Amino acid sequence: MTGLAPDLSRSAYESPDIVALYARPDGLQKPEQTLLAQLAPSLGTIDMLDIGVGGGRTTRHFAPLVRTYLGIDYSAAMIEHCRQEFPSFRFAVADARRLEFAADESYDFVLFSYNGIDHLDRHERLTALNEMRRVLRPGGLMVFSSHNANYLPAITDRFRFRVHAGLRETLRSFKWSCVFWAKNGLLQYRMPLAAGRVHDGTHSFRSSALYYVRPDVGVAELRRLGMVDIACAGNESHDFVPGDDPRLPRDSNPWIYYMSRKPEQA
Ligand SMILES: C[S@@+](CC[C@H](N)C(=O)[O-])C[C@H]1O[C@@H](n2cnc3c(N)ncnc32)[C@H](O)[C@@H]1O
């Protein structure tokens, strides 16, 4: 018994095909490139916790530069892959909702990249965010990304039934449209959505629903957590803007990077 709510996505992340998907040596996303450049002068003094490390996409870029590095993932298969691929760095199987291995205030930088946090429902997400905050030193940096609720019209459009020139493609469209609406029956009545879970077809619907949140609502979540210096960047942008930027509530990038700090004084 772990005491944690079941997460169907976890079994998907143990599958060899999904491990292989995240094991591809992809580069950093644009906001991550900005982050790496901003942190560059101090990286050598930083203790970093890389949560939901997957196949080690971020390990490749950050681990050689920071003072200490630990990559964790709740998928044992992902961690096994990382250990083989990056034998000189430390990895552990662990869940973001229970960072029991880490003392309070033991990291300078906690990263949960590529929307891994969205597999958790709202309650569990807050548990994970609280844990991430707990293990950060005062002044430490928390960065994660999360699906943008403003992007949902594009998702529903993707699953709209369309007649194509070929029968095979038309049948395919019919099948995925049926699956999407069977799983998201009430979605059209919930939109526009401020925050909530949606089955968006990730991993061909093998994952559980993902949490989508409007950027200003995500910022408010961080404020309630007591985080400061909140800034956001759409995944297609190098530029972070302050959390109170008036354009944020309408930002329609597929996902948003949230950067924030734990206050120096408790
Ligand atoms: C979309 S993948 C991203 C992998 C990697 N960060 C990257 O950017 O390529 C999300 C990762 O988060 C992990 N994950 C999801 N929920 C987690 C949790 N509660 N605790 C630890 N890892 C989790 C998954 O196993 C998966 O490897």
The ligand as an ORCA input file, in Angstrom:
! r2SCAN-3c Opt
* xyz 0 1
  C       5.387     13.487    -20.389
  S       6.628     12.557    -19.580
  C       7.990     13.685    -19.632
  C       9.325     13.055    -19.395
  C      10.499     14.012    -19.334
  N      10.399     14.957    -18.217
  C      10.638     14.801    -20.623
  O      10.512     16.007    -20.571
  O      10.844     14.185    -21.671
  C       6.093     12.669    -17.883
  C       6.949     11.848    -16.929
  O       6.501     12.142    -15.607
  C       6.442     10.939    -14.871
  N       5.461     11.141    -13.796
  C       4.151     11.427    -13.909
  N       3.577     11.551    -12.706
  C       4.575     11.381    -11.799
  C       4.615     11.377    -10.378
  N       3.510     11.579     -9.648
  N       5.793     11.166     -9.769
  C       6.915     10.935    -10.481
  N       6.935     10.887    -11.834
  C       5.774     11.107    -12.487
  C       6.054      9.883    -15.887
  O       6.391      8.574    -15.479
  C       6.832     10.351    -17.124
  O       8.096      9.770    -17.194
*
